[in-house]
């Protein structure tokens, strides 16, 4: 089984969230699991990929910009964002990109 998101043919959008943690991970894993489950329930959500070493990088894929905006303003997601800013992250950066082309090797 692959951990790659099963995205449709482009165009679609990618939200790239890159973060550096503070070292305080109390409650982080539970919140990450909860947010991942919640994101999957959102209209316009297409998939997600994530990796963490020194930096964490999570890429979520969305049908359109309206879906991304709605997700950003989701109440439970806002709570997680606040906790990230006050406890879990030293810094983070979010990038929103239009995917115009994709290809793969299997």
N, C-alpha and C positions, 0 to 999 in steps of 0.2 A: 504494500500500500504506500502511495506517495504522499508526502507532506506538501506537495505543490498544490496551489489553488487551481481548481478547474474553471478557468475563466472562459468566457465566450470569445468569439471573434471580435477584434477591435472594431470600433473605438469603445473604450470604457475608461474609467478613471482609477488611479492608484493614489492612496494616501500613504506616504512613507513617514513613519514615526521613528526617529533615531533618538536614543536616550542613553544617559550615563546615570547609574544609580548612586545613591548616597552611601549605601552599605546597610541602611536600615530597611530590612526586607519584611518586617513584621506585618503580616496581613497581605503582602504583595501578591503572593501566588494565588491565594483565594480570590482576590479582586480580579486578577488577570484572567482566571478561569471564568468568573462570573461575567466579565465584560466580553470575553470571546463568545460565550453562549448568547449574550444579549445582542451582540453585533449580528450574529447569524440570523436573528429573528427580524432584523430591520429590512424594510422595503428597500430594494436596490442593492443590497449586499450581495457580492459575487464570490467572495472568498478571502482567505487571509494566510499569510506566511510570516513566520517569526523565527528569529535566531538571537541568541544572547551569548556574548563572551565578555570582553571588556565593554563593548558597546552593545546595546540592544537595538535591533532593527525589526520593526513590524511593518509589513506592507498589507494594507487592506484594499480590496478592489470593489469598486462601486459602479453602478449603472450610469449615474449622472451626478452633477454637482448638487442638485436639490437633495438627493439622498445623503450625500456627505454632510451637507449643512444640517439636515434634520438629525443625523447621528451625532454631530458635534453638540447639538443643543438638547440631546436626550438627558433627562433628569439624572438617571443612574450613572450615565457617562460623565456628566458634570461633576458628580460627587467623586468619581474616580480621578478625574482631572485635578480637582482640588487637592485630593490626598497625594497625588503624584507631585504637585508643586510644593506642598508643605512638608512631605516626609520622604518620598521615595527617590526623587530625581535631583541630581546636582544640576543637570541641564537636559534640555531636549529640543528637538527641532522637528517641525512637521512640514512636509512638502506635499503638494497636491499636483498631480501630473495627469495629463491626457495620454493614454496609451493608444498610439496610432498603429502600432505594428507589434506583433509578437511571433516568436517561432521557438521550436524546441528540438532537443535531441533525446531520444529514448534508447 
